[in-house]
Amino acid sequence: MKISRFALIAASVLASAPAFAEEAAASAQAAGTWGGELRALAAALAIGLAVLGAGSAQGRAAASANEAIGRNPQSAEKLFTPLILGLALIEFQTIMAFIIAILLATK
């Protein structure tokens, strides 16, 4: 069941990119300007940088929490909630960047 869910998610992600590219190309050809392509490029760069920053931040947060737990194992219960809250906020910022990128690409 996990493989079929992964395949469904991968297919939907991979299928959505050409759809955005077709819309951007069609609007650029109709307008005769570079506006559509530049918006699509800006959206791609925006989500790429957001994912890069979020991945780096989540990795550093998890590494710091693991180091702290390694030094003081009794602090695991106290570190768990702030760690999860921080990871959720980082993920929220990434989702907001994704929504902004979609709005940029479809404008």
The first five atom37 places (N, CA, C, CB, O) and aatype in JSON, in Angstrom:
{
  "aatype": [12, 11, 9, 15, 1, 13, 0, 10, 9, 0, 0, 15, 19, 10, 0, 15, 0, 14, 0, 13, 0, 6, 6, 0, 0, 0, 15, 0, 5, 0, 0, 7, 16, 17, 7, 7, 6, 10, 1, 0, 10, 0, 0, 0, 10, 0, 9, 7, 10, 0, 19, 10, 7, 0, 7, 15, 0, 5, 7, 1, 0, 0, 0, 15, 0, 2, 6, 0, 9, 7, 1, 2, 14, 5, 15, 0, 6, 11, 10, 13, 16, 14, 10, 9, 10, 7, 10, 0, 10, 9, 6, 13, 5, 16, 9, 12, 0, 13, 9, 9, 0, 9, 10, 10, 0, 16, 11],
  "atom_mask": [
    [1, 1, 1, 1, 1],
    [1, 1, 1, 1, 1],
    [1, 1, 1, 1, 1],
    [1, 1, 1, 1, 1],
    [1, 1, 1, 1, 1],
    [1, 1, 1, 1, 1],
    [1, 1, 1, 1, 1],
    [1, 1, 1, 1, 1],
    [1, 1, 1, 1, 1],
    [1, 1, 1, 1, 1],
    [1, 1, 1, 1, 1],
    [1, 1, 1, 1, 1],
    [1, 1, 1, 1, 1],
    [1, 1, 1, 1, 1],
    [1, 1, 1, 1, 1],
    [1, 1, 1, 1, 1],
    [1, 1, 1, 1, 1],
    [1, 1, 1, 1, 1],
    [1, 1, 1, 1, 1],
    [1, 1, 1, 1, 1],
    [1, 1, 1, 1, 1],
    [1, 1, 1, 1, 1],
    [1, 1, 1, 1, 1],
    [1, 1, 1, 1, 1],
    [1, 1, 1, 1, 1],
    [1, 1, 1, 1, 1],
    [1, 1, 1, 1, 1],
    [1, 1, 1, 1, 1],
    [1, 1, 1, 1, 1],
    [1, 1, 1, 1, 1],
    [1, 1, 1, 1, 1],
    [1, 1, 1, 0, 1],
    [1, 1, 1, 1, 1],
    [1, 1, 1, 1, 1],
    [1, 1, 1, 0, 1],
    [1, 1, 1, 0, 1],
    [1, 1, 1, 1, 1],
    [1, 1, 1, 1, 1],
    [1, 1, 1, 1, 1],
    [1, 1, 1, 1, 1],
    [1, 1, 1, 1, 1],
    [1, 1, 1, 1, 1],
    [1, 1, 1, 1, 1],
    [1, 1, 1, 1, 1],
    [1, 1, 1, 1, 1],
    [1, 1, 1, 1, 1],
    [1, 1, 1, 1, 1],
    [1, 1, 1, 0, 1],
    [1, 1, 1, 1, 1],
    [1, 1, 1, 1, 1],
    [1, 1, 1, 1, 1],
    [1, 1, 1, 1, 1],
    [1, 1, 1, 0, 1],
    [1, 1, 1, 1, 1],
    [1, 1, 1, 0, 1],
    [1, 1, 1, 1, 1],
    [1, 1, 1, 1, 1],
    [1, 1, 1, 1, 1],
    [1, 1, 1, 0, 1],
    [1, 1, 1, 1, 1],
    [1, 1, 1, 1, 1],
    [1, 1, 1, 1, 1],
    [1, 1, 1, 1, 1],
    [1, 1, 1, 1, 1],
    [1, 1, 1, 1, 1],
    [1, 1, 1, 1, 1],
    [1, 1, 1, 1, 1],
    [1, 1, 1, 1, 1],
    [1, 1, 1, 1, 1],
    [1, 1, 1, 0, 1],
    [1, 1, 1, 1, 1],
    [1, 1, 1, 1, 1],
    [1, 1, 1, 1, 1],
    [1, 1, 1, 1, 1],
    [1, 1, 1, 1, 1],
    [1, 1, 1, 1, 1],
    [1, 1, 1, 1, 1],
    [1, 1, 1, 1, 1],
    [1, 1, 1, 1, 1],
    [1, 1, 1, 1, 1],
    [1, 1, 1, 1, 1],
    [1, 1, 1, 1, 1],
    [1, 1, 1, 1, 1],
    [1, 1, 1, 1, 1],
    [1, 1, 1, 1, 1],
    [1, 1, 1, 0, 1],
    [1, 1, 1, 1, 1],
    [1, 1, 1, 1, 1],
    [1, 1, 1, 1, 1],
    [1, 1, 1, 1, 1],
    [1, 1, 1, 1, 1],
    [1, 1, 1, 1, 1],
    [1, 1, 1, 1, 1],
    [1, 1, 1, 1, 1],
    [1, 1, 1, 1, 1],
    [1, 1, 1, 1, 1],
    [1, 1, 1, 1, 1],
    [1, 1, 1, 1, 1],
    [1, 1, 1, 1, 1],
    [1, 1, 1, 1, 1],
    [1, 1, 1, 1, 1],
    [1, 1, 1, 1, 1],
    [1, 1, 1, 1, 1],
    [1, 1, 1, 1, 1],
    [1, 1, 1, 1, 1],
    [1, 1, 1, 1, 1],
    [1, 1, 1, 1, 1]
  ],
  "atom_positions": [
    [[0.81, -1.19, 0.0], [0.0, 0.0, 0.0], [0.86, 1.26, 0.0], [-0.92, 0.0, 1.19], [0.48, 2.26, -0.6]],
    [[2.02, 1.22, 0.68], [2.89, 2.39, 0.72], [3.46, 2.7, -0.66], [4.01, 2.17, 1.72], [3.63, 3.87, -1.01]],
    [[3.75, 1.68, -1.43], [4.31, 1.92, -2.76], [3.28, 2.59, -3.65], [4.79, 0.61, -3.4], [3.63, 3.48, -4.43]],
    [[2.03, 2.19, -3.56], [1.02, 2.81, -4.4], [0.76, 4.26, -3.99], [-0.28, 2.01, -4.34], [0.5, 5.11, -4.85]],
    [[0.83, 4.57, -2.7], [0.68, 5.95, -2.26], [1.84, 6.8, -2.77], [0.59, 6.04, -0.73], [1.65, 7.91, -3.27]],
    [[3.05, 6.26, -2.65], [4.22, 6.99, -3.14], [4.11, 7.21, -4.64], [5.51, 6.23, -2.8], [4.42, 8.29, -5.14]],
    [[3.68, 6.19, -5.37], [3.55, 6.31, -6.82], [2.5, 7.36, -7.18], [3.18, 4.96, -7.46], [2.69, 8.13, -8.12]],
    [[1.4, 7.4, -6.43], [0.36, 8.39, -6.68], [0.87, 9.8, -6.42], [-0.87, 8.1, -5.82], [0.61, 10.71, -7.21]],
    [[1.58, 9.99, -5.34], [2.12, 11.32, -5.01], [3.17, 11.73, -6.05], [2.74, 11.32, -3.59], [3.16, 12.87, -6.52]],
    [[4.06, 10.81, -6.41], [5.09, 11.13, -7.4], [4.46, 11.46, -8.75], [6.07, 9.96, -7.54], [4.9, 12.39, -9.43]],
    [[3.45, 10.7, -9.14], [2.8, 10.96, -10.42], [2.1, 12.31, -10.43], [1.8, 9.85, -10.74], [2.14, 13.04, -11.42]],
    [[1.45, 12.66, -9.32], [0.75, 13.95, -9.28], [1.73, 15.12, -9.29], [-0.14, 14.03, -8.05], [1.46, 16.15, -9.91]],
    [[2.85, 14.98, -8.61], [3.85, 16.05, -8.61], [4.48, 16.19, -9.99], [4.94, 15.77, -7.55], [4.64, 17.3, -10.5]],
    [[4.83, 15.07, -10.59], [5.46, 15.13, -11.91], [4.5, 15.55, -13.0], [6.06, 13.79, -12.26], [4.91, 16.15, -13.99]],
    [[3.23, 15.25, -12.84], [2.25, 15.63, -13.86], [1.87, 17.1, -13.76], [1.01, 14.77, -13.74], [1.45, 17.69, -14.75]],
    [[2.0, 17.7, -12.59], [1.6, 19.09, -12.44], [2.61, 20.05, -13.06], [1.41, 19.42, -10.97], [2.22, 21.13, -13.53]],
    [[3.87, 19.71, -13.08], [4.9, 20.61, -13.62], [4.67, 20.89, -15.11], [6.29, 20.01, -13.41], [4.7, 22.06, -15.5]],
    [[4.44, 19.88, -15.97], [4.18, 20.2, -17.38], [2.91, 21.01, -17.58], [4.1, 18.93, -18.18], [2.83, 21.81, -18.52]],
    [[1.92, 20.82, -16.72], [0.69, 21.59, -16.85], [0.96, 23.07, -16.62], [-0.38, 21.09, -15.87], [0.45, 23.92, -17.35]],
    [[1.77, 23.4, -15.6], [2.12, 24.79, -15.37], [2.96, 25.33, -16.52], [2.87, 24.94, -14.04], [2.81, 26.48, -16.92]],
    [[3.85, 24.5, -17.05], [4.7, 24.94, -18.16], [3.87, 25.22, -19.4], [5.78, 23.89, -18.46], [4.13, 26.19, -20.11]],
    [[2.87, 24.39, -19.68], [2.02, 24.62, -20.85], [1.23, 25.91, -20.72], [1.07, 23.44, -21.05], [1.12, 26.67, -21.69]],
    [[0.69, 26.17, -19.53], [-0.06, 27.41, -19.33], [0.84, 28.63, -19.49], [-0.71, 27.41, -17.95], [0.45, 29.62, -20.09]],
    [[2.05, 28.55, -18.95], [2.97, 29.68, -19.05], [3.38, 29.91, -20.49], [4.21, 29.45, -18.17], [3.46, 31.05, -20.94]],
    [[3.63, 28.83, -21.23], [4.02, 28.97, -22.63], [2.87, 29.53, -23.46], [4.48, 27.62, -23.19], [3.09, 30.36, -24.34]],
    [[1.67, 29.07, -23.19], [0.52, 29.55, -23.95], [0.27, 31.04, -23.68], [-0.73, 28.74, -23.61], [-0.02, 31.79, -24.61]],
    [[0.36, 31.45, -22.44], [0.13, 32.86, -22.14], [1.25, 33.75, -22.71], [0.03, 33.07, -20.63], [0.98, 34.87, -23.14]],
    [[2.48, 33.24, -22.73], [3.59, 34.03, -23.28], [3.46, 34.17, -24.79], [4.93, 33.38, -22.92], [3.75, 35.23, -25.34]],
    [[3.02, 33.11, -25.45], [2.86, 33.18, -26.9], [1.71, 34.11, -27.25], [2.62, 31.78, -27.5], [1.77, 34.84, -28.24]],
    [[0.66, 34.08, -26.46], [-0.49, 34.95, -26.73], [-0.13, 36.41, -26.51], [-1.69, 34.56, -25.85], [-0.54, 37.28, -27.28]],
    [[0.64, 36.67, -25.48], [0.99, 38.06, -25.18], [2.17, 38.54, -26.02], [1.32, 38.21, -23.7], [2.32, 39.74, -26.25]],
    [[3.0, 37.62, -26.47], [4.16, 38.0, -27.26], [5.28, 38.6, -26.42], [0.0, 0.0, 0.0], [6.14, 39.3, -26.96]],
    [[5.28, 38.35, -25.14], [6.3, 38.89, -24.26], [6.95, 37.76, -23.47], [5.71, 39.95, -23.31], [6.56, 36.6, -23.57]],
    [[7.95, 38.14, -22.68], [8.64, 37.17, -21.84], [8.04, 37.09, -20.45], [10.11, 37.52, -21.74], [8.58, 36.38, -19.6]],
    [[6.96, 37.78, -20.19], [6.38, 37.84, -18.86], [6.02, 36.48, -18.29], [0.0, 0.0, 0.0], [6.29, 36.21, -17.12]],
    [[5.41, 35.62, -19.09], [5.0, 34.31, -18.61], [6.17, 33.43, -18.26], [0.0, 0.0, 0.0], [6.15, 32.75, -17.23]],
    [[7.19, 33.43, -19.1], [8.36, 32.59, -18.82], [9.12, 33.09, -17.6], [9.29, 32.56, -20.03], [9.62, 32.29, -16.8]],
    [[9.22, 34.4, -17.46], [9.94, 34.93, -16.31], [9.2, 34.66, -15.01], [10.17, 36.42, -16.47], [9.82, 34.4, -13.97]],
    [[7.87, 34.71, -15.05], [7.11, 34.37, -13.84], [7.29, 32.91, -13.48], [5.61, 34.69, -14.04], [7.42, 32.57, -12.31]],
    [[7.3, 32.03, -14.49], [7.49, 30.61, -14.22], [8.9, 30.36, -13.66], [7.27, 29.79, -15.5], [9.07, 29.54, -12.76]],
    [[9.88, 31.04, -14.2], [11.25, 30.91, -13.69], [11.35, 31.44, -12.27], [12.24, 31.65, -14.61], [12.02, 30.83, -11.42]],
    [[10.7, 32.57, -11.99], [10.71, 33.12, -10.64], [10.04, 32.16, -9.66], [10.01, 34.49, -10.6], [10.5, 31.99, -8.53]],
    [[8.95, 31.55, -10.08], [8.25, 30.59, -9.21], [9.13, 29.38, -8.94], [6.92, 30.15, -9.84], [9.18, 28.89, -7.81]],
    [[9.81, 28.88, -9.95], [10.69, 27.73, -9.77], [11.85, 28.06, -8.84], [11.22, 27.25, -11.12], [12.2, 27.25, -7.98]],
    [[12.44, 29.23, -9.01], [13.52, 29.64, -8.12], [13.04, 29.85, -6.69], [14.18, 30.91, -8.64], [13.73, 29.51, -5.73]],
    [[11.85, 30.41, -6.55], [11.31, 30.67, -5.21], [11.09, 29.37, -4.45], [9.99, 31.45, -5.31], [11.49, 29.26, -3.29]],
    [[10.48, 28.4, -5.08], [10.22, 27.15, -4.36], [11.52, 26.37, -4.16], [9.2, 26.29, -5.12], [11.67, 25.69, -3.15]],
    [[12.43, 26.47, -5.09], [13.72, 25.79, -4.93], [14.51, 26.34, -3.75], [0.0, 0.0, 0.0], [15.06, 25.58, -2.96]],
    [[14.56, 27.66, -3.64], [15.27, 28.27, -2.51], [14.56, 28.01, -1.19], [15.42, 29.77, -2.73], [15.21, 27.81, -0.16]],
    [[13.24, 28.0, -1.21], [12.49, 27.73, 0.02], [12.74, 26.3, 0.51], [10.99, 27.95, -0.2], [12.93, 26.08, 1.71]],
    [[12.75, 25.35, -0.4], [12.99, 23.96, -0.02], [14.43, 23.77, 0.45], [12.68, 23.01, -1.19], [14.68, 23.04, 1.4]],
    [[15.35, 24.43, -0.21], [16.75, 24.34, 0.2], [16.94, 24.89, 1.62], [17.66, 25.1, -0.79], [17.59, 24.26, 2.45]],
    [[16.38, 26.05, 1.88], [16.49, 26.64, 3.21], [15.78, 25.82, 4.27], [0.0, 0.0, 0.0], [16.29, 25.66, 5.38]],
    [[14.59, 25.31, 3.95], [13.84, 24.52, 4.93], [14.54, 23.21, 5.24], [12.42, 24.25, 4.42], [14.6, 22.79, 6.39]],
    [[15.06, 22.56, 4.23], [15.78, 21.32, 4.47], [17.01, 21.52, 5.33], [0.0, 0.0, 0.0], [17.3, 20.72, 6.22]],
    [[17.73, 22.59, 5.05], [18.91, 22.91, 5.85], [18.53, 23.24, 7.29], [19.67, 24.08, 5.22], [19.18, 22.77, 8.23]],
    [[17.48, 24.03, 7.47], [17.06, 24.42, 8.82], [16.54, 23.22, 9.61], [15.97, 25.49, 8.74], [16.84, 23.09, 10.8]],
    [[15.78, 22.35, 8.97], [15.27, 21.18, 9.67], [16.4, 20.23, 10.05], [14.23, 20.45, 8.81], [16.37, 19.62, 11.12]],
    [[17.38, 20.1, 9.19], [18.52, 19.25, 9.5], [19.32, 19.78, 10.67], [0.0, 0.0, 0.0], [19.74, 19.02, 11.54]],
    [[19.53, 21.1, 10.68], [20.28, 21.69, 11.79], [19.5, 21.59, 13.1], [20.61, 23.16, 11.49], [20.09, 21.35, 14.16]],
    [[18.18, 21.78, 13.04], [17.37, 21.69, 14.26], [17.4, 20.27, 14.82], [15.91, 22.11, 13.98], [17.56, 20.08, 16.03]],
    [[17.24, 19.3, 13.96], [17.27, 17.9, 14.42], [18.65, 17.53, 14.95], [16.87, 16.94, 13.27], [18.76, 16.82, 15.96]],
    [[19.7, 17.99, 14.3], [21.05, 17.69, 14.76], [21.31, 18.32, 16.13], [22.09, 18.19, 13.75], [21.9, 17.68, 17.0]],
    [[20.88, 19.55, 16.31], [21.07, 20.21, 17.6], [20.29, 19.51, 18.71], [20.65, 21.68, 17.51], [20.79, 19.35, 19.83]],
    [[19.07, 19.1, 18.41], [18.27, 18.39, 19.41], [18.91, 17.05, 19.76], [16.83, 18.17, 18.91], [18.95, 16.67, 20.93]],
    [[19.41, 16.34, 18.77], [20.06, 15.05, 19.04], [21.35, 15.24, 19.85], [20.37, 14.32, 17.73], [21.66, 14.42, 20.71]],
    [[22.1, 16.3, 19.57], [23.3, 16.57, 20.36], [22.94, 16.88, 21.82], [24.1, 17.75, 19.75], [23.6, 16.41, 22.75]],
    [[21.88, 17.66, 22.0], [21.47, 18.01, 23.36], [20.99, 16.77, 24.11], [20.36, 19.08, 23.33], [21.29, 16.61, 25.29]],
    [[20.26, 15.91, 23.44], [19.79, 14.67, 24.08], [20.97, 13.76, 24.36], [18.75, 13.96, 23.19], [20.97, 13.05, 25.37]],
    [[21.96, 13.76, 23.49], [23.15, 12.94, 23.72], [23.93, 13.4, 24.93], [0.0, 0.0, 0.0], [24.49, 12.57, 25.66]],
    [[23.97, 14.71, 25.17], [24.68, 15.23, 26.33], [23.89, 15.04, 27.62], [24.98, 16.7, 26.14], [24.45, 14.77, 28.68]],
    [[22.56, 15.17, 27.51], [21.71, 15.07, 28.71], [20.46, 14.27, 28.35], [21.33, 16.49, 29.26], [19.46, 14.86, 27.93]],
    [[20.49, 12.96, 28.49], [19.35, 12.13, 28.07], [18.04, 12.43, 28.81], [19.69, 10.68, 28.28], [16.97, 12.16, 28.28]],
    [[18.11, 12.99, 30.01], [16.88, 13.3, 30.74], [16.13, 14.49, 30.14], [17.21, 13.59, 32.2], [14.97, 14.71, 30.47]],
    [[16.77, 15.25, 29.26], [16.11, 16.41, 28.66], [15.31, 16.06, 27.41], [17.14, 17.45, 28.32], [14.79, 16.96, 26.75]],
    [[15.21, 14.79, 27.08], [14.51, 14.39, 25.85], [13.05, 14.82, 25.86], [14.61, 12.88, 25.65], [12.53, 15.29, 24.85]],
    [[12.38, 14.66, 27.02], [10.96, 15.04, 27.09], [10.78, 16.55, 26.95], [10.35, 14.57, 28.42], [9.81, 17.01, 26.36]],
    [[11.73, 17.32, 27.49], [11.63, 18.78, 27.42], [11.97, 19.31, 26.04], [12.54, 19.41, 28.46], [11.48, 20.38, 25.66]],
    [[12.79, 18.61, 25.28], [13.19, 19.07, 23.95], [12.22, 18.66, 22.85], [14.56, 18.56, 23.62], [12.2, 19.27, 21.78]],
    [[11.42, 17.64, 23.11], [10.58, 17.09, 22.05], [9.55, 18.1, 21.54], [9.87, 15.85, 22.54], [9.45, 18.31, 20.33]],
    [[8.79, 18.73, 22.43], [7.73, 19.65, 22.0], [8.28, 20.88, 21.27], [6.9, 20.1, 23.21], [7.76, 21.22, 20.21]],
    [[9.3, 21.56, 21.79], [9.83, 22.7, 21.03], [10.42, 22.29, 19.67], [10.9, 23.41, 21.84], [10.34, 23.04, 18.7]],
    [[11.02, 21.1, 19.62], [11.58, 20.63, 18.35], [10.47, 20.42, 17.32], [12.37, 19.33, 18.54], [10.59, 20.87, 16.18]],
    [[9.4, 19.74, 17.72], [8.29, 19.49, 16.8], [7.63, 20.81, 16.39], [7.25, 18.55, 17.44], [7.27, 20.98, 15.23]],
    [[7.48, 21.73, 17.32], [6.9, 23.03, 17.01], [7.77, 23.8, 16.02], [6.7, 23.85, 18.29], [7.26, 24.4, 15.07]],
    [[9.07, 23.78, 16.23], [9.98, 24.45, 15.31], [9.96, 23.83, 13.93], [0.0, 0.0, 0.0], [9.96, 24.55, 12.92]],
    [[9.94, 22.51, 13.86], [9.88, 21.83, 12.56], [8.57, 22.13, 11.85], [10.05, 20.32, 12.74], [8.55, 22.3, 10.63]],
    [[7.48, 22.21, 12.6], [6.19, 22.52, 11.99], [6.18, 23.94, 11.43], [5.05, 22.35, 13.01], [5.63, 24.17, 10.35]],
    [[6.77, 24.89, 12.15], [6.83, 26.27, 11.65], [7.7, 26.38, 10.4], [7.35, 27.2, 12.73], [7.38, 27.13, 9.48]],
    [[8.8, 25.64, 10.38], [9.65, 25.64, 9.19], [8.88, 25.06, 8.0], [10.96, 24.83, 9.44], [8.95, 25.59, 6.89]],
    [[8.16, 23.98, 8.23], [7.38, 23.36, 7.16], [6.26, 24.29, 6.7], [6.78, 22.02, 7.64], [5.97, 24.35, 5.5]],
    [[5.65, 25.01, 7.61], [4.61, 25.98, 7.25], [5.15, 27.06, 6.33], [4.0, 26.61, 8.5], [4.5, 27.44, 5.36]],
    [[6.35, 27.55, 6.63], [6.95, 28.57, 5.77], [7.23, 28.01, 4.37], [8.25, 29.1, 6.39], [7.08, 28.72, 3.38]],
    [[7.62, 26.75, 4.3], [7.86, 26.13, 3.01], [6.56, 25.99, 2.23], [8.53, 24.77, 3.18], [6.53, 26.22, 1.02]],
    [[5.49, 25.6, 2.9], [4.2, 25.48, 2.23], [3.71, 26.84, 1.75], [3.15, 24.84, 3.17], [3.15, 26.95, 0.66]],
    [[3.93, 27.88, 2.55], [3.55, 29.22, 2.11], [4.35, 29.66, 0.89], [3.74, 30.23, 3.24], [3.81, 30.3, -0.01]],
    [[5.63, 29.32, 0.84], [6.45, 29.63, -0.33], [5.94, 28.88, -1.55], [7.94, 29.29, -0.08], [5.95, 29.41, -2.66]],
    [[5.49, 27.64, -1.36], [4.94, 26.86, -2.46], [3.65, 27.52, -2.97], [4.67, 25.39, -2.02], [3.44, 27.6, -4.18]],
    [[2.79, 27.97, -2.07], [1.56, 28.62, -2.5], [1.87, 29.92, -3.24], [0.65, 28.9, -1.29], [1.24, 30.21, -4.26]],
    [[2.82, 30.69, -2.75], [3.21, 31.92, -3.44], [3.79, 31.61, -4.82], [4.22, 32.71, -2.59], [3.53, 32.34, -5.78]],
    [[4.58, 30.55, -4.91], [5.14, 30.17, -6.22], [4.05, 29.77, -7.19], [6.14, 29.02, -6.06], [4.13, 30.11, -8.37]],
    [[3.04, 29.07, -6.72], [1.93, 28.7, -7.6], [1.17, 29.95, -8.03], [0.97, 27.71, -6.89], [0.8, 30.08, -9.2]],
    [[0.96, 30.88, -7.1], [0.28, 32.13, -7.48], [1.09, 32.94, -8.47], [0.01, 32.97, -6.24], [0.53, 33.56, -9.37]],
    [[2.42, 32.93, -8.32], [3.28, 33.62, -9.29], [3.19, 32.99, -10.67], [4.72, 33.6, -8.82], [3.11, 33.69, -11.68]],
    [[3.19, 31.66, -10.7], [3.19, 30.96, -11.98], [1.87, 31.06, -12.7], [3.54, 29.52, -11.79], [1.84, 31.05, -13.93]],
    [[0.76, 31.16, -11.97], [-0.55, 31.16, -12.61], [-1.13, 32.55, -12.82], [-1.5, 30.36, -11.79], [-2.26, 32.68, -13.31]],
    [[-0.39, 33.57, -12.47], [-0.9, 34.93, -12.61], [-1.01, 35.33, -14.05], [-0.03, 35.91, -11.87], [-1.42, 36.44, -14.36]]
  ]
}
